[in-house]
Amino acid sequence: MMLILSCPPSASPCGGYLSGSGTFSSPNHPNHYHDNAYCVWQLRSVGDQRIFLTFLYLQLENCCSCDYISVYDGPSVGHRYLGKVCNNTLNSFYSTSNYMTVVFRTDGSVVGRGFNAEFISTLPTSSGSVDCSSDSMNIVVKRSYLNSLGYDGHSLYLNDPNCRPKISSYEVIFRVPINGCGNIRKFVNGRVVYANALRAFTSNSGEITRQSHFKVNVGCRMAEDSVAQITYLVSHHDNSSITGTGRFNSSMDFYTSNNFYYKVTEVPYKVTLNQYLYVQVNLKGSDSSLVLYLDTCVTSPSPHDFQSRKYYLVRNGCPVDNTYWAYTSGTQHYARFRFRAFQFLRATESVYIQCKVLICQASDSNSRCRRGCNKRRARDVGSEHDSQTVVLGPIQLKDPEKKEEGNPNPNHEQDKA
């Protein structure tokens, strides 16, 4: 909720010098920040490491030129500009040196609850990296970095020492199941975090060693957004595509009926106006502790603009279109829904549908996935739970004279909600 203050409160101190790893937040957080704030934080990593910065919570004025956060790759605002954070953009940033500068600016009118950010000292990508999907964790360590510490690739192991790496001339690579090899799954501020530890056997002589203890914590903070995009056209169109963005892997498919037994394999999927379309969104992987929730589905005649001519099927879990019905949402690792096919007026050829699904912990009975319809603004969702984006399409409307061809009952069963 945003608040317009008629009399601005007195400004409280903000900004400062921070080192190592930790968190920082806007003035008065989680209460509302003040007008005309200007806060500068200078972050410094441990030793010659780099800085990873991520925003755990964000609620600013809905105006990117009014209240915003700027991030710079160095010890001052004169260094390379990494980007701006505003509205509901929960971005993450990496520095290329051991310094990063964060600036928070607000104007003189509308205020929000601000932000909470976390910064972590991390190895530079030239030394190592980690990447995760809903199926696997991939850890890469450069042999040149290990050699500089007196270790080789054969001495490395994870929490489960039976998981062994592949070793090339330049890299040591662990490709392990996301729920195996000693990976630990945690939920931090509503986000899924997978963590492990990389260690090395020391070469020793008898009871002593002159090598420093080697331990590197590795982890993945699963990414934020996933939007399922469905396209159906009045005229001919290109072939269909299914893509997943973010750390979790998800997919989305059409099915022929509300039994959800048979996927639609026709490309493009030819439908008639008012025909029921049955859709299933899946979270790939074997993590049974996660569930999917259908949060928001919005339609548009353009794949690049979901603001100018938007039409909602469901918004914040609340049905808007009277043909939308969710069969399963918030209780399984998949979500299922149906709606009737339609087209926009004024001779638009295409209809694009974007659906945002939330990812929650199955055992959390108070999660957003279990609370159902939420009348609050959609921007609060991103700060509480992970979400996922996938793309599906196209659907092509049949010519009226071919309406019945190959399908005497295009609506299938007219099932009731």
ROZA-306766 format. One line per field, with one value per residue (C-alpha): residue in one letter; chain; x, y, z. Coordinates in steps of 0.2 Angstrom, whole numbers. Layout:
BEGIN
r	[A;...]
c	[A;...]
c1	[X;...]
c2	[Y;...]
c3	[Z;...]
This chain:
BEGIN
r	[M;M;L;I;L;S;C;P;P;S;A;S;P;C;G;G;Y;L;S;G;S;G;T;F;S;S;P;N;H;P;N;H;Y;H;D;N;A;Y;C;V;W;Q;L;R;S;V;G;D;Q;R;I;F;L;T;F;L;Y;L;Q;L;E;N;C;C;S;C;D;Y;I;S;V;Y;D;G;P;S;V;G;H;R;Y;L;G;K;V;C;N;N;T;L;N;S;F;Y;S;T;S;N;Y;M;T;V;V;F;R;T;D;G;S;V;V;G;R;G;F;N;A;E;F;I;S;T;L;P;T;S;S;G;S;V;D;C;S;S;D;S;M;N;I;V;V;K;R;S;Y;L;N;S;L;G;Y;D;G;H;S;L;Y;L;N;D;P;N;C;R;P;K;I;S;S;Y;E;V;I;F;R;V;P;I;N;G;C;G;N;I;R;K;F;V;N;G;R;V;V;Y;A;N;A;L;R;A;F;T;S;N;S;G;E;I;T;R;Q;S;H;F;K;V;N;V;G;C;R;M;A;E;D;S;V;A;Q;I;T;Y;L;V;S;H;H;D;N;S;S;I;T;G;T;G;R;F;N;S;S;M;D;F;Y;T;S;N;N;F;Y;Y;K;V;T;E;V;P;Y;K;V;T;L;N;Q;Y;L;Y;V;Q;V;N;L;K;G;S;D;S;S;L;V;L;Y;L;D;T;C;V;T;S;P;S;P;H;D;F;Q;S;R;K;Y;Y;L;V;R;N;G;C;P;V;D;N;T;Y;W;A;Y;T;S;G;T;Q;H;Y;A;R;F;R;F;R;A;F;Q;F;L;R;A;T;E;S;V;Y;I;Q;C;K;V;L;I;C;Q;A;S;D;S;N;S;R;C;R;R;G;C;N;K;R;R;A;R;D;V;G;S;E;H;D;S;Q;T;V;V;L;G;P;I;Q;L;K;D;P;E;K;K;E;E;G;N;P;N;P;N;H;E;Q;D;K;A]
c	[A;A;A;A;A;A;A;A;A;A;A;A;A;A;A;A;A;A;A;A;A;A;A;A;A;A;A;A;A;A;A;A;A;A;A;A;A;A;A;A;A;A;A;A;A;A;A;A;A;A;A;A;A;A;A;A;A;A;A;A;A;A;A;A;A;A;A;A;A;A;A;A;A;A;A;A;A;A;A;A;A;A;A;A;A;A;A;A;A;A;A;A;A;A;A;A;A;A;A;A;A;A;A;A;A;A;A;A;A;A;A;A;A;A;A;A;A;A;A;A;A;A;A;A;A;A;A;A;A;A;A;A;A;A;A;A;A;A;A;A;A;A;A;A;A;A;A;A;A;A;A;A;A;A;A;A;A;A;A;A;A;A;A;A;A;A;A;A;A;A;A;A;A;A;A;A;A;A;A;A;A;A;A;A;A;A;A;A;A;A;A;A;A;A;A;A;A;A;A;A;A;A;A;A;A;A;A;A;A;A;A;A;A;A;A;A;A;A;A;A;A;A;A;A;A;A;A;A;A;A;A;A;A;A;A;A;A;A;A;A;A;A;A;A;A;A;A;A;A;A;A;A;A;A;A;A;A;A;A;A;A;A;A;A;A;A;A;A;A;A;A;A;A;A;A;A;A;A;A;A;A;A;A;A;A;A;A;A;A;A;A;A;A;A;A;A;A;A;A;A;A;A;A;A;A;A;A;A;A;A;A;A;A;A;A;A;A;A;A;A;A;A;A;A;A;A;A;A;A;A;A;A;A;A;A;A;A;A;A;A;A;A;A;A;A;A;A;A;A;A;A;A;A;A;A;A;A;A;A;A;A;A;A;A;A;A;A;A;A;A;A;A;A;A;A;A;A;A;A;A;A;A;A;A;A;A;A;A;A;A;A;A;A;A;A;A;A;A;A;A;A;A;A;A;A;A;A;A;A;A;A;A;A;A;A;A;A]
c1	[0;6;4;3;10;3;17;34;42;59;73;82;100;103;118;135;150;147;159;159;142;125;109;103;87;78;75;62;59;48;38;37;52;52;51;66;78;96;105;122;129;147;149;166;169;181;199;199;182;167;150;133;118;100;84;74;59;54;39;42;31;24;35;53;59;52;58;72;88;104;118;136;151;164;167;157;143;157;160;150;132;125;106;91;78;61;42;42;59;69;85;102;119;137;152;168;179;178;167;149;139;120;110;92;83;65;54;43;26;21;31;31;38;55;67;78;94;107;125;137;156;158;172;174;168;186;188;172;153;137;121;105;89;74;84;102;116;131;147;163;179;195;210;221;212;214;233;235;230;240;225;221;204;205;205;188;172;155;144;142;160;154;149;164;168;173;190;197;213;206;190;183;164;151;135;123;105;97;91;106;125;121;112;102;86;80;66;73;60;49;62;70;88;99;116;131;149;165;179;196;207;224;240;249;265;261;250;253;249;255;240;226;209;199;180;169;150;140;122;108;94;81;75;59;47;38;25;16;12;-1;-4;-18;-21;-34;-22;-7;8;25;27;24;38;39;53;57;65;72;81;66;61;43;33;15;4;-13;-24;-38;-51;-53;-47;-29;-24;-19;-8;-12;1;-6;5;-3;-17;-33;-48;-64;-71;-79;-70;-64;-45;-37;-20;-8;8;21;36;50;60;57;56;39;40;35;18;12;-1;-10;-8;-12;-16;-18;-21;-16;-16;3;17;27;13;2;-3;-12;-25;-25;-39;-37;-43;-37;-29;-20;-29;-46;-56;-60;-66;-82;-76;-60;-59;-44;-45;-29;-19;-8;-9;2;18;7;-8;-23;-36;-48;-55;-65;-55;-59;-51;-49;-60;-54;-47;-32;-24;-17;-21;-7;-10;3;1;11;12;19;30;28;33;20;21;17;-1;0;9;2;-2;-15;-23;-32;-40;-30;-37;-21;-9;1;17;17;18;36;43;35;37;46;37;40;38;35;29;16;8;2;-16;-25;-43;-52;-60;-79;-82;-70;-77;-83;-70;-62;-70;-89;-90;-76;-81;-78;-88;-96;-90;-97;-87]
c2	[0;17;32;51;61;78;83;74;66;71;63;49;44;32;26;21;10;-9;-23;-42;-49;-42;-33;-15;-6;10;22;17;0;-10;7;20;30;49;61;69;55;53;38;32;15;10;-9;-18;-37;-47;-47;-47;-55;-48;-42;-50;-39;-44;-36;-46;-34;-19;-7;10;24;18;30;26;44;48;35;23;14;16;4;8;-4;4;15;30;36;41;22;11;12;-6;-2;6;-3;4;-1;-21;-24;-36;-36;-44;-36;-42;-31;-32;-26;-27;-11;-7;9;10;26;28;43;49;64;75;66;48;35;17;4;4;-10;-23;-29;-42;-41;-56;-57;-70;-76;-67;-77;-79;-91;-100;-99;-109;-110;-120;-126;-135;-151;-148;-138;-134;-128;-123;-119;-114;-124;-109;-103;-120;-120;-103;-110;-126;-138;-148;-153;-171;-166;-157;-164;-158;-161;-179;-184;-198;-185;-183;-169;-169;-162;-154;-144;-128;-132;-143;-146;-153;-157;-164;-166;-151;-162;-173;-173;-165;-149;-141;-132;-117;-104;-86;-72;-83;-88;-105;-106;-121;-122;-134;-133;-136;-143;-150;-164;-157;-165;-169;-176;-186;-176;-158;-148;-131;-128;-116;-125;-124;-122;-112;-110;-112;-108;-103;-90;-95;-82;-72;-71;-83;-78;-91;-83;-91;-85;-88;-79;-75;-77;-88;-88;-95;-112;-113;-111;-116;-107;-106;-91;-90;-103;-115;-125;-125;-129;-126;-136;-137;-152;-159;-160;-157;-174;-168;-185;-180;-165;-155;-159;-149;-134;-122;-127;-122;-117;-109;-94;-99;-116;-121;-121;-132;-128;-136;-127;-139;-136;-148;-158;-170;-157;-162;-149;-135;-131;-120;-106;-97;-79;-68;-71;-55;-55;-42;-40;-37;-49;-33;-22;-29;-12;-2;-15;-28;-40;-51;-69;-69;-56;-59;-76;-68;-73;-59;-67;-77;-92;-94;-109;-116;-135;-136;-121;-120;-139;-148;-146;-141;-130;-132;-120;-117;-102;-99;-94;-76;-62;-43;-31;-19;-33;-38;-54;-60;-63;-66;-72;-70;-80;-78;-93;-92;-106;-109;-122;-136;-137;-119;-118;-99;-96;-85;-101;-106;-89;-88;-72;-57;-40;-31;-24;-37;-29;-37;-54;-53;-49;-64;-79;-86;-86;-93;-88;-100;-97;-107;-104;-101;-104;-100;-97;-108;-100;-100;-112;-124;-123;-141;-149;-164;-159;-160;-153;-140;-135;-153;-155;-139;-143;-133;-123]
c3	[0;-5;7;3;17;20;32;28;44;49;39;47;44;29;19;25;22;23;21;19;18;26;23;22;20;16;30;43;33;35;39;25;20;20;6;-3;3;-4;3;-3;3;-2;-2;-1;-2;8;0;-18;-20;-29;-23;-27;-23;-23;-17;-5;-4;-14;-13;-21;-29;-45;-55;-60;-62;-44;-32;-37;-33;-44;-43;-48;-52;-40;-25;-31;-43;-55;-60;-72;-70;-68;-68;-59;-48;-47;-45;-44;-52;-40;-50;-44;-48;-49;-47;-57;-43;-24;-23;-27;-24;-21;-21;-15;-21;-18;-23;-12;-13;-13;-2;1;12;3;1;10;1;4;-2;-2;-5;-19;-30;-47;-62;-68;-53;-52;-55;-50;-60;-55;-64;-56;-61;-57;-50;-60;-51;-61;-53;-63;-61;-61;-45;-37;-42;-34;-17;-19;-24;-39;-46;-40;-22;-23;-15;-10;5;-2;-6;-17;-30;-41;-54;-72;-74;-90;-93;-87;-76;-63;-66;-54;-62;-49;-46;-37;-23;-22;-17;-1;-8;6;1;11;10;13;12;1;-11;-14;-10;-14;-5;-4;1;-9;0;-4;3;9;5;21;28;44;56;49;34;28;16;21;24;8;9;-3;0;-16;-18;-30;-26;-38;-50;-49;-63;-75;-88;-98;-115;-127;-144;-156;-173;-185;-200;-203;-191;-187;-178;-160;-146;-128;-118;-99;-91;-74;-63;-62;-78;-82;-97;-103;-115;-122;-119;-129;-115;-96;-93;-97;-104;-122;-126;-142;-155;-170;-175;-176;-164;-174;-164;-166;-156;-140;-140;-123;-122;-108;-102;-90;-83;-76;-64;-70;-58;-44;-30;-22;-9;-21;-28;-42;-41;-55;-50;-65;-84;-95;-114;-127;-146;-145;-137;-132;-124;-110;-104;-118;-122;-109;-104;-89;-87;-69;-58;-41;-41;-43;-59;-71;-87;-84;-94;-84;-72;-63;-60;-50;-43;-27;-22;-35;-45;-59;-62;-74;-81;-95;-104;-121;-136;-142;-152;-150;-160;-174;-184;-174;-180;-164;-146;-133;-116;-102;-86;-70;-59;-41;-33;-15;-2;-1;18;21;24;25;9;-5;-15;-1;2;-15;-22;-17;-19;-15;-29;-39;-35;-18;-25;-32;-15;-6;-17;-32;-49;-66;-85;-99;-117;-128;-145;-157;-159;-175;-177;-190;-205;-202;-217;-209;-192;-191;-201;-192;-176;-175;-157;-156;-139;-132;-117;-110;-92;-78;-65]
